[in-house]
Amino acid sequence: MGEESARSFQSAQGRRAGFDPPRVHGFNIDALDGLNAAIAANLSTGDEVGLSVHVRQHGRVLADLWGGRVAPGAAATAWGEDTVVNLWSLTKIVATLAILHAVERGVLELDLPVAAYWPEYGVQGKDAVTLAHLLSHTSGTAGWTTPFTVSDLYDHAAAASRLAAQSPRWVPGTRSGYAAACFGTPLSEVLRRTTGMSLREYVEHEVTPPLGADLQVGLLPRDYPRAADLIPPVTPPPMGAPLPPLFREIFRAPAITPADAGRADWRAADIGAANGHGNARSVAMIGEAFLNDTLIGSELRNQVFTPRSEGPDLVLGMNLNWGLGFALATGPTFSRLPDTAAVWGGWGGSLLVIDPSTDLVIAYVMNKMSPDLLGSSRAYEYVELTYSALTTSTPERPDMEEES
């Protein structure tokens, strides 16, 4: 398309309407022109400030799109090809992949008690908690007891020690309870004791290099200039039912705010639950690694998509069918997705969908946070447009020359 040769274009819809919509940069196959137009429309209305969307299938790139600005206001820097943003709970998918890679290498075993690697953890009724329980949010240790602050979260050794000393809030393995902020802490401690590397270091050295993914747990100071600012939601999360008592308890210990993600101490920490930084392209590369043999083999991959728990999550309240690291879109919570997909997202609306049945990966990240805890109307719009387009057309070769 045009002189920039698959680097930017304006939507045909905008041209027909007689105005120039915000420019969407990157590439997409013709079948996904509607996805491009939707992004342009949301940028035009201000529903989006800055974002990136990436679609991959069978190892091919079908869309790699970005646009908008890294912060509010016309004077803000444009969102670029290498702009990154704090990923919130999409970080949990990265942490999951790191643990599975260590399992694939024979360093760890999914069904061995965590206490086999970290003896201090095996107290107060946690002696039978396994790595699989941690990855499927069924360990009973969904968070710290109060008081526990964001500053406490930055001290990994102290945070891990406190978690190890706690009693589970329910019988491990019987129910799920979303480990909002503590998900990565026990995983990192297990990696430290078996590999000598923290989760942050393991991702840097073992996970992202084979994938070529521009993604970090935390953020190096040299990369601060290309990080987008998070724009907090203006309304609280919409909840369809009364919040479970554990929701308030877990999300108050610690009480994290969007402003925390821009601070140097947050970026320097090893928070495998929430402080990953990347863009849609790098998130999609992580998602694709659950579908091929780059980091994990087929036997282990099948376990990712095997249900580990079903029913109302004790922390979030919503019905969730958990595999390893991902929720499986087989229940009413994900009625807008095919039930063959696995999904998770980050606070504010970012989303990763991987579908083993079609070898499809869709990733979306943004800086303007919606009030949603898991996906948003914008996220699902992009996902639905992608599924609709790919089921009604035959994708072209992604390296073909665009139309002018």
N, C-alpha and C positions, 0 to 999 in steps of 0.2 A: 504493500500500500504506500503510494506516494514517495516523495524524495527521501524520507528518513528510513526507508527500507526496513519496515517492521519494527521501528523504534517508537513511533507515535502516530496516532491518527485521531481525527474527530469523528464522532459517530454519524452515520448516514441519517439517523433520525434527527439529530441536531441540525444538520445542513438543510434537510427538508423543511424544518420549522423556521428557517430564516435567521438563526442566531448561532453563534459559535459557543458550544458547550465547553466546560473545562476539559483540558486535554488529558487523555488517558494514554500513558506511555507503555511501550512494550510490544507484545506480540500476542495474537490469537488466531487460530484457524477460523475460516469463514463461518463455520457452524456456530461459533461462539461470539459472533458479532453482537448478539443480544446481551450477552454478559458484559461486553465492553460498553454498550449503550446504557445499561443499568448503572454501572459504575459512574459514568459521566453524568447521568441524571442525578444520582445521589450527591455527587460533588457539587453540582449546580445548585441544588436546593439547600446545601449546607448540612444535609444529613450525614455526609462524610466530610472530614477535614483532610485526612491523609490515610492512604491504605495501600495494600497490595493483595493481589489474588493470584493464585497459581494452580494450574490443573495439569496433571500428568496421567497418562494411561499407557500401559504396556511399555514403560520406560521412555515414552516420548512426551515432549512438552506440547500441550495443546493450547495453553494460555499462560502468559507470564506478564501480568499487568500491574501498573502502579500509577498513582496520581495524587494530586492535592499538595498539601503542605505539612511540614513537620510540627507546626503549631498554628493556633488561630491567627488570623490577620493577614492582609495582603502582603505585608512586608516580611512574613516568615519565609524561610528557605523552602524551596520546592522539595517534595518527597522524591527522592532519587532511587535509582536502580539498587543501590546498596544501603538505603536507609534501613535501620533496624529499630525495633521498639520492644519494650518489656512485654513478655508473652504471658505473664501471669501463669495460670494453671496448664497452659500448653507445655510448660516446662516439665510437667509430670510425665508426658509422653517421652521426652528426651531421657529422663531419669529411668523410665521403664526400659527403653531400648538399651541403655548402658548396662543395666543389670542383666538383661537377657543376653547381651553379648558376652558378659562374664560367665553366664551359665553355659553358653555355647562353647566357650573355651575350656570348660571343665573346672573353672575356678570356684564357682558357686553351684548349689543345687536348689531348685525351686522348693522342694518339699522337705528340705532339711531345716530343723529349727534355727531361728536367728541366733539363739544362744550358742549354737555350735561355733559360730564365728565371733560372737560378742557375748561372752558369758554373763556380763553384768545385766544384760537384757532379760535373762531367763528367770525373773523373780516376779512375785506378786501375781502368779497365775498366767505368766506369759511364756512359760517354758516350752509350750508346744506351738507357739506362733512361728510360722514359716515365712520365707520370702514371698511365696505365692499369696499368703494372707496380706502381707504389706502391699503388694502390687494390686490386689483386688479390693482394697479398702475394707477388709474383713478382720483385721488384727485386733480390734477392740481399742486400739490406741489411736484415736482420731485427732488428738491434739493435747496440748499441755493443760494442766490445771492452772487456774489463776492464783496469784498474779503472774503474768508473763507478758513482756513487752516486745516491741519490734527490736529494740536494742538487745534484748536477750536472744533473739533469733540470730543475730549476727555472730554470736559466740558459739560456734558449732560444738565444741567440747562440752560446754556447760549445758547447752540445749539437749544434746544427746544423753548426757548423764541424767538430766531430769526426766527425760522420756523413759529411760531404762528403769528408773525407780518407781514409775507409776503403775497402778493397777489398771487392767483393761476395764472399759466401761460396760462391756457386755462379753458374753462367752465368745472367745475368738473362733472364727470360722462359721458362726451361725447366722450373722447378719452383716450387712455393709453399713459403714458410717464414714462418710467422706473425710479423708485426712487433708483438710484444706491447706494448712501451712506446714504440717510436720511430715508430709509424705516423703520428702527427700532426705530428712535427717537420719533415720535409721538406715536407709539405703547407702548414704554416703559413709556412715560409720562402718558398715559391713565391708564396703570397698576399701576403706582405709586399712582395715585389719587384715584383708586378704591380698590386696595388690599394692599397698603403700601409697595409693592415690586417693584423693578425695573424689567425690562425684564430679565436681567441677573439673578437676584435672583429668579424670578418666574420660569425660566427654571430649575434652580438648585433644587428648592424645590417641584415643582408641575409637571414638565414635564419628566425629565430624570429618577427620582426614580421609577415610576411605569413601565417604559420601561426597566430599567436596562441598559440604554444607557450611554456610556462613552463619554459624549459630554458636552462642556461648551460654554457659551457666554463669550469670553475672555479666559484667562488661568491663573490658580493659580500658584504662584511661585514654589510650590512643584512639579508641572508637567512640568516645563521648560526642565528638562533633557530628557524627552521622546518626545519632539516636534521636528519634522523634519524642516530643513531649506528650505525655498522656493527658487527655482532657477529661476530667471527672464527669460522671453522669450527674444530671441535675435532679433526678428523682430516685427514690429508693427502689430496690428490686421488686418487680411485681410477683407476688406470691398468691397462688390460687387457693391456698389453705393455710390455716394457722401454722406458724413455724414450730418445728419440733423444739423442745427445750434444749437439746444438744446444739442446735444451730447457733443460738446466741452464745452459748458457752464456748464453742469451738472458735467462732469468728471474733470473739473478744480476747482470745489468748493466742496470738497477739491481735490487736485491732490495727490492721494494716490499712493505709490510705493510698490513693494514687500518687500523692506527693512523695511518699517514701521511695517510689521507684526511680525518682530522679536524683536521689542522694548518693554521694560517693560511697558511704558505708554499705548501703543496699547493694550497689553494683560490685563491691569488693567481696561480698559474702558468698557462701556456698549454700544457696537455698534451692534445693532441687524440686521444690514445690511451686516456686513462683517467680524467680528472678532470671529466668532465661531471656536472652535477647536474640532476635532474629527477624526475618521477614517471611512472607508467604512462600517464597521459593525455598528457603532453607527448611521451613517447617514441612513442606511437601516432600522434600528429600528425606527427612526423618520418617515421615509417614510411609514413603515408598520402601524404606528399608524393612518394614514389616511384611512386605509382599515379595521380596526377592531374597537371594542367598548371600547378599553382600556381608551382612553381619550375623544373621541367624539362619539356621536351616529349617527345613519343612516341618520336622517333628516338633520343634519348639514353636514355630510359627502357628501350628494348629492349636497349641495351648493358649495362645493369645486370644483366640476367638472362641474358646470353649467357656461357657457360662460358669462362673464361680459362685455367684449369688444372684438372687432375684427378689424383687419386692421393694417396698418403701425403704429408702435409705434413711438411717437413723439420724443423720445430720441434715441432709438436704430436704428430706420429706418426700421428694418425688420418687416414682417407681424407676429403679435403675437395675438393669441386668449387667453385671460387671464381668468382663473377661479379665485379662491382665493389663492393667493400665488404662484400658478403654472401656467405655460403656458400649454395650451392644444394642443396636437400634431395633430391638425386637419387641419393645413394649410401647405403651401409649405415650410416654414422654417424648419419643422421637417419631411421632406419627407422620411427620413431614419428610422423613427419610426412608429409603428402602430398608426392609428388615435384614438385608444382607450386609449392611454397613456397620462399621465400628466408628465411634465418634467421641471426641472430647473437645473442650474449648477453654477459653480463658475469660476471666472477669472482664465484662464490658462488651463481649460479643464475638471475639475471635473464635475460629472454628477450624478443626481438622477432621475431615471425613475420609476414611479409607474403606474401600469396598473390594474384598477379596474375590467376589463373584465376577466382577468386571475389570479387576486390576486397575481401579480408578482411585486417584488421590486428589482431593480438593482442599486447599488451604486458603484461609483469609485472616489477615491481621489488620489492625487499624489503630489510630490514636484517639479518635473521639469515642469514648466509652458509652455504650448504652447502659441502662440500668439492669440488664439481664445478667444472670449468673452463668448461663450456658447457652451460647449462641444468641442471636438477635434476629429481628425481622430482616435486617440487611443481610446478615450471614445466610439465612435460609433462602432469601431471594436469589443470591448468587449460586447457592448449591442447587436449588430447584431449576434454575435456568440452565445450568450445566447438564444436569441429568436429562432434562427435556430435550436439549439440543443433541446430545450424544445418542439418545435412543431413537431419534427421528432422522438421523443423517449418518453418513459414513465419514469419519474424520479424514481430512486430507493429510498428506505428509506435512509434519510441522516445519520442515525446512524449505517448503516451497516459497516462491516469491509471492508477496502479497499483491492484491489487486490495487490499482491506482484509483 
